[in-house]
């Protein structure tokens, strides 16, 4: 499931993933929230925390994540990815050179530094 993280600047979408992410989590929570925020301003910045109780993705949820990410590839200028999951750090590192914005990976103990970085990151206009 996704929990919205409050208290961030209005151009930052903050979410925390926990448990097993499902298709329903994407189509009924994350995607509508992203679409609503993108209507107000683009590009967005994302603060994405993978919680300690994260248990993976359903296959349909992985598809939703990939499809939405490709569709909105240039609509997100910065991602602060906060996790201690080694495989997710590797995936972020693999895609970082291809991503048109900036991605930084932080450990769970570095959440405050991640919030500081994403809050101060200068937003670029969508191309």
DAUR-V269878 format. One record per residue. N is the residue number from 1. RES is the residue in one small letter. PSI is psi in whole degrees, -180 to 180 (* if undefined). Layout:
BEGIN
n = (N;N)
res = (RES;RES)
psi = (PSI;PSI)
END
This chain:
BEGIN
n = (1;2;3;4;5;6;7;8;9;10;11;12;13;14;15;16;17;18;19;20;21;22;23;24;25;26;27;28;29;30;31;32;33;34;35;36;37;38;39;40;41;42;43;44;45;46;47;48;49;50;51;52;53;54;55;56;57;58;59;60;61;62;63;64;65;66;67;68;69;70;71;72;73;74;75;76;77;78;79;80;81;82;83;84;85;86;87;88;89;90;91;92;93;94;95;96;97;98;99;100;101;102;103;104;105;106;107;108;109;110;111;112;113;114;115;116;117;118;119;120;121;122;123;124;125;126;127)
res = (x;x;x;x;x;x;x;x;x;x;x;x;x;x;x;x;x;x;x;x;x;x;x;x;x;x;x;x;x;x;x;x;x;x;x;x;x;x;x;x;x;x;x;x;x;x;x;x;x;x;x;x;x;x;x;x;x;x;x;x;x;x;x;x;x;x;x;x;x;x;x;x;x;x;x;x;x;x;x;x;x;x;x;x;x;x;x;x;x;x;x;x;x;x;x;x;x;x;x;x;x;x;x;x;x;x;x;x;x;x;x;x;x;x;x;x;x;x;x;x;x;x;x;x;x;x;x)
psi = (160;137;134;134;118;169;17;162;157;-17;11;124;117;124;150;127;135;162;-152;124;135;167;-43;-39;-40;-53;-24;-9;-65;-48;-47;-37;-46;-46;-42;-44;-38;-27;-31;-37;147;138;165;165;148;132;107;111;128;106;166;-25;16;135;21;-170;144;155;-44;-34;-38;-41;-46;-44;-48;-46;-44;-41;-42;-43;-36;31;-40;4;-1;120;-29;143;123;109;116;113;156;5;111;-43;-32;-34;-41;-42;-44;-43;-35;-40;-17;-43;-22;-22;132;-15;-155;135;131;138;133;150;163;-31;-6;24;-40;-40;-38;-43;-42;-46;-49;-34;-34;-10;133;123;134;149;146;141;*)
END
